Amino acid sequence: MRILVTGGCGFIGSHLVDRLIEEMHEVVVVDNLSSGSIENLNIAARFVEIDICDKTISDVFEEFRPELVYHLAAQVDVQKSINMPEFDANVNINGSINILKQCIKYGVNKIVYASSAAIYGNPKKLPINEEFDSKPISYYGLSKYTPENYIKVFSNMNNIKYTILRFANVYGERQSYQGEGGVISIFFNKYLNNETPIIYGDGTQTRDFIYVKDIVSANILAMNKGDNETFNVSTNTPVNIKEVAKKISRITNASIKPVYGPAREGDIKDSYLDNSKMFKQLNWKPSFTIEQGLLETYKKLEFKKTITKELHYVGDSSDYSSI
């Protein structure tokens, strides 16, 4: 199948592209590399460096004629959304509309949209199922929810199929530890570099952490299933931030204790998602516990560090051997 992936050089997108290539699909990636990295890109995928807001992205659709679009490109920093709401809305809302317009113009059969648990805000009852009202407490949550409604209306008016996947808190290798990043990638970076991690708030706030490969498997199922439906993709298991820090410190054999800072504006207090609909309709469930996912992440980080050291060593040896 011909598949276009927006944000395919990013954390989640690059893992999805790897899986699509493994399954012998023809893949083109569009990414502006603002947060993604060309190093993440599978060499078997075609790549076009372009912003999803750019109208000339129509040229990519015209040439490649994708049958399916995975739309993962987004502005994902909650604090940036609060400080720069216009920018956040332009990328996440206007960028999504631009992609939808190209899907209609060039006859895409289906779009799979990566939404977020942030759309729910701070619900009074947990776990959160798909029928809960959307009450985002950040501009980011709002800008991820708004395209869901555009997708549904575009589908009704133009007969394009869709699946909306609301991701819980995704973690794993290739996740950025820069800026806000993901708390797990930030903790790993701090502990592996003998630096002190910071917990914002009292650390009792909970999240539903899901390993990136489980997110990928859900996306693969959505290729041919779950038409015109919305699903939570989660572990259905809450873990508090203090406990996550302890687990990572044990895995990395770090003795440094975290320090605590003030809670940040726009951060959700508690969140975990009911994934029963995904299980019943798509027969999907996560394969990794938090412990297994953290260990896999650590192994990949250590492997990358080893390879980098070996490459530096080989480069150094080559230089000296030529003298």
C-alpha positions as CSV (number, residue, x, y, z in Angstrom):
1,M,0.0,0.0,0.0
2,R,1.2,3.6,-0.7
3,I,1.2,5.3,2.7
4,L,2.1,8.9,3.6
5,V,3.3,9.6,7.2
6,T,3.4,13.2,8.5
7,G,5.9,13.6,11.2
8,G,7.7,10.4,10.2
9,C,11.1,11.6,11.4
10,G,9.7,12.2,14.9
11,F,9.7,9.9,17.9
12,I,6.5,7.9,17.3
13,G,6.3,8.5,13.5
14,S,9.8,7.0,12.9
15,H,8.9,3.8,14.8
16,L,5.7,3.5,12.7
17,V,7.6,4.0,9.5
18,D,10.0,1.3,10.5
19,R,7.1,-1.1,11.0
20,L,5.5,-0.1,7.7
21,I,8.7,-0.7,5.8
22,E,9.1,-4.1,7.5
23,E,5.6,-5.0,6.2
24,M,6.7,-4.0,2.7
25,H,4.5,-0.9,2.3
26,E,5.7,2.0,0.0
27,V,6.2,4.9,2.4
28,V,6.7,8.6,1.9
29,V,7.5,10.8,5.0
30,V,6.8,14.5,5.2
31,D,8.5,16.3,8.1
32,N,9.8,19.8,8.7
33,L,12.5,18.5,11.1
34,S,11.5,21.1,13.7
35,S,11.5,18.4,16.4
36,G,12.1,15.2,14.4
37,S,15.6,14.1,13.3
38,I,16.7,12.8,9.9
39,E,18.7,10.2,11.9
40,N,15.4,8.6,12.8
41,L,14.4,8.1,9.1
42,N,14.3,4.7,7.7
43,I,16.5,4.7,4.5
44,A,13.9,2.7,2.6
45,A,11.3,5.5,3.0
46,R,11.1,8.5,0.6
47,F,11.4,11.8,2.4
48,V,10.2,15.3,1.7
49,E,11.2,18.1,4.1
50,I,8.2,20.3,4.3
51,D,5.8,21.8,6.8
52,I,2.3,20.5,7.0
53,C,1.0,24.1,6.8
54,D,2.7,24.6,3.5
55,K,0.2,24.6,0.6
56,T,2.8,23.1,-1.8
57,I,2.6,19.8,0.2
58,S,-0.1,19.2,-2.5
59,D,2.8,18.4,-4.8
60,V,3.8,15.4,-2.6
61,F,0.2,14.1,-2.7
62,E,0.0,14.6,-6.5
63,E,3.2,12.7,-7.2
64,F,2.9,9.9,-4.6
65,R,-0.9,9.4,-4.6
66,P,-1.1,7.8,-1.1
67,E,-4.0,5.4,-0.3
68,L,-3.6,6.0,3.4
69,V,-2.3,8.9,5.5
70,Y,-1.0,8.6,9.1
71,H,-1.1,12.1,10.5
72,L,1.3,12.4,13.4
73,A,3.0,15.7,12.8
74,A,2.1,18.2,15.5
75,Q,3.3,20.8,18.0
76,V,3.4,18.7,21.2
77,D,4.8,21.0,23.9
78,V,2.1,22.0,26.4
79,Q,4.1,24.9,27.8
80,K,4.8,26.2,24.3
81,S,1.1,26.0,23.6
82,I,0.5,28.2,26.6
83,N,3.2,30.7,25.7
84,M,2.5,30.7,21.9
85,P,-1.2,29.7,21.4
86,E,-1.3,31.1,17.9
87,F,1.7,29.0,16.8
88,D,0.2,25.9,18.5
89,A,-3.2,26.4,16.7
90,N,-1.6,27.1,13.3
91,V,0.4,23.8,13.4
92,N,-2.1,21.5,15.0
93,I,-5.4,22.9,13.6
94,N,-4.5,24.7,10.3
95,G,-1.8,22.1,9.5
96,S,-4.4,19.3,10.0
97,I,-6.9,21.0,7.8
98,N,-4.3,21.4,5.1
99,I,-3.6,17.7,5.2
100,L,-7.3,16.9,5.1
101,K,-7.8,19.1,2.0
102,Q,-5.1,17.2,0.2
103,C,-6.5,13.9,1.2
104,I,-9.8,14.8,-0.4
105,K,-8.3,16.4,-3.5
106,Y,-6.1,13.4,-4.2
107,G,-8.5,10.6,-3.3
108,V,-6.9,9.2,-0.1
109,N,-9.0,6.3,1.2
110,K,-8.4,6.8,4.9
111,I,-6.6,9.0,7.4
112,V,-5.4,7.8,10.9
113,Y,-5.1,10.7,13.3
114,A,-2.8,10.7,16.3
115,S,-4.8,12.5,19.0
116,S,-4.0,12.8,22.7
117,A,-5.2,12.1,26.3
118,A,-4.7,15.8,26.8
119,I,-8.1,16.4,25.1
120,Y,-9.9,15.1,28.3
121,G,-8.4,17.6,30.8
122,N,-8.9,16.7,34.4
123,P,-12.0,14.4,34.6
124,K,-13.7,13.7,37.9
125,K,-13.8,10.0,37.2
126,L,-11.1,7.5,36.2
127,P,-10.4,5.6,34.0
128,I,-11.4,7.8,31.0
129,N,-13.4,6.2,28.2
130,E,-14.0,7.6,24.8
131,E,-17.5,8.9,25.7
132,F,-16.1,11.3,28.3
133,D,-16.6,15.0,27.5
134,S,-13.5,16.8,26.1
135,K,-12.5,19.5,28.6
136,P,-8.9,20.4,27.8
137,I,-7.1,22.6,30.3
138,S,-4.3,23.6,27.9
139,Y,-4.3,25.1,24.4
140,Y,-2.4,22.0,23.3
141,G,-5.3,19.8,24.4
142,L,-7.7,22.0,22.6
143,S,-5.6,22.1,19.4
144,K,-5.4,18.3,19.4
145,Y,-9.1,17.9,19.9
146,T,-10.3,20.4,17.3
147,P,-8.9,18.4,14.3
148,E,-10.9,15.4,15.5
149,N,-14.1,17.3,14.7
150,Y,-12.7,18.6,11.4
151,I,-11.9,15.0,10.5
152,K,-15.4,13.8,11.2
153,V,-17.0,16.6,9.2
154,F,-14.6,16.1,6.3
155,S,-15.5,12.4,6.4
156,N,-19.3,13.1,6.4
157,M,-19.0,15.6,3.5
158,N,-16.4,13.8,1.4
159,N,-16.7,10.1,2.2
160,I,-13.1,9.6,3.5
161,K,-12.7,7.0,6.2
162,Y,-10.8,7.8,9.4
163,T,-9.7,6.3,12.7
164,I,-8.8,8.6,15.6
165,L,-6.4,7.2,18.2
166,R,-6.1,9.1,21.5
167,F,-2.6,8.2,22.8
168,A,-1.8,8.0,26.5
169,N,1.7,9.1,27.6
170,V,4.0,7.5,25.1
171,Y,7.7,6.7,25.9
172,G,10.6,4.9,24.4
173,E,13.8,5.2,22.5
174,R,14.2,8.3,20.2
175,Q,12.0,10.4,22.4
176,S,13.5,13.8,22.9
177,Y,14.7,14.9,26.3
178,Q,15.1,18.5,25.1
179,G,12.6,21.2,26.3
180,E,9.5,19.7,27.8
181,G,10.0,16.3,26.1
182,G,8.7,13.3,27.8
183,V,9.2,12.8,31.5
184,I,10.7,9.3,31.1
185,S,13.2,10.4,28.4
186,I,14.2,13.3,30.6
187,F,14.6,11.1,33.7
188,F,16.8,8.7,31.7
189,N,18.9,11.5,30.4
190,K,19.4,12.9,33.8
191,Y,20.3,9.7,35.6
192,L,22.6,8.4,32.8
193,N,24.5,11.7,33.0
194,N,24.6,11.8,36.8
195,E,22.4,14.8,36.9
196,T,19.5,15.6,39.3
197,P,16.0,15.1,37.8
198,I,13.3,17.6,38.6
199,I,9.7,16.5,39.5
200,Y,7.2,19.3,39.0
201,G,4.6,19.2,41.7
202,D,4.6,16.7,44.5
203,G,5.1,13.6,42.3
204,T,1.8,12.0,43.2
205,Q,0.3,12.9,39.9
206,T,-0.4,9.9,37.7
207,R,0.0,9.1,34.1
208,D,-0.8,6.1,31.8
209,F,2.6,5.4,30.3
210,I,2.6,3.3,27.1
211,Y,5.6,1.9,25.3
212,V,6.1,3.2,21.7
213,K,5.9,-0.2,20.1
214,D,2.5,-0.8,21.6
215,I,1.4,2.5,20.0
216,V,2.8,1.3,16.6
217,S,0.9,-2.0,16.8
218,A,-2.4,0.0,17.4
219,N,-1.7,2.2,14.4
220,I,-1.0,-0.9,12.2
221,L,-4.4,-2.4,13.2
222,A,-6.1,0.9,12.4
223,M,-4.9,0.6,8.8
224,N,-7.7,-1.8,7.9
225,K,-10.0,-1.7,11.0
226,G,-11.8,0.7,13.2
227,D,-13.3,2.8,10.4
228,N,-14.9,6.0,11.5
229,E,-14.3,5.3,15.2
230,T,-12.3,6.9,18.0
231,F,-10.1,4.8,20.4
232,N,-8.0,5.3,23.5
233,V,-4.6,3.6,23.1
234,S,-3.3,3.0,26.6
235,T,-2.3,0.5,29.3
236,N,-5.3,1.3,31.5
237,T,-2.8,1.5,34.4
238,P,-1.9,4.6,36.4
239,V,1.7,5.2,37.6
240,N,2.7,8.2,39.6
241,I,5.7,10.3,38.7
242,K,7.7,9.5,41.9
243,E,7.4,5.8,41.2
244,V,8.6,6.3,37.6
245,A,11.7,8.1,38.9
246,K,12.4,5.2,41.3
247,K,12.0,2.6,38.6
248,I,14.4,4.4,36.3
249,S,17.0,5.0,39.0
250,R,17.0,1.3,39.8
251,I,17.4,0.4,36.1
252,T,20.3,2.8,35.7
253,N,21.8,2.1,39.1
254,A,21.7,5.8,39.9
255,S,21.7,6.9,43.5
256,I,20.7,10.6,42.8
257,K,17.4,11.6,44.3
258,P,15.1,13.9,42.4
259,V,14.3,17.5,43.5
260,Y,10.9,19.0,43.4
261,G,9.7,22.1,41.6
262,P,6.4,24.0,41.4
263,A,3.6,22.4,39.4
264,R,3.4,23.7,35.9
265,E,0.4,25.5,34.3
266,G,-1.6,23.3,32.0
267,D,-0.3,20.0,33.4
268,I,-3.0,17.4,34.2
269,K,-3.2,16.0,37.7
270,D,-4.3,12.5,37.0
271,S,-4.9,10.6,33.8
272,Y,-5.3,7.1,32.7
273,L,-7.4,5.8,29.8
274,D,-9.9,2.9,29.5
275,N,-8.7,0.8,26.5
276,S,-11.5,-1.7,26.5
277,K,-13.0,-0.4,23.3
278,M,-9.7,-1.0,21.5
279,F,-9.6,-4.5,22.8
280,K,-13.2,-5.4,21.9
281,Q,-13.3,-3.9,18.4
282,L,-9.7,-4.3,17.2
283,N,-8.5,-7.1,19.5
284,W,-5.6,-5.0,20.6
285,K,-3.9,-4.9,24.0
286,P,-0.5,-3.6,25.1
287,S,2.4,-6.1,25.1
288,F,4.7,-4.2,27.4
289,T,4.4,-3.5,31.1
290,I,5.9,-0.3,32.4
291,E,8.9,-2.3,33.7
292,Q,9.4,-4.1,30.4
293,G,9.1,-0.9,28.4
294,L,11.5,1.0,30.6
295,L,14.1,-1.9,30.4
296,E,13.7,-2.0,26.6
297,T,14.2,1.8,26.4
298,Y,17.3,1.6,28.6
299,K,18.8,-1.2,26.5
300,K,18.4,0.8,23.3
301,L,19.9,3.9,24.9
302,E,22.9,1.9,26.1
303,F,23.3,0.2,22.7
304,K,23.2,3.6,21.0
305,K,25.8,4.9,23.4
306,T,28.1,1.9,22.8
307,I,27.8,2.2,19.0
308,T,28.6,6.0,19.1
309,K,31.7,5.3,21.2
310,E,32.8,2.6,18.8
311,L,32.3,4.8,15.8
312,H,34.4,7.6,17.5
313,Y,37.1,5.0,18.2
314,V,37.2,3.7,14.6
315,G,37.4,7.3,13.3
316,D,40.2,8.0,15.7
317,S,42.1,4.9,14.7
318,S,41.7,5.6,11.0
319,D,43.2,9.0,11.4
320,Y,46.2,7.7,13.2
321,S,46.8,4.8,10.9
322,S,47.2,7.2,7.9
323,I,50.1,9.0,9.6
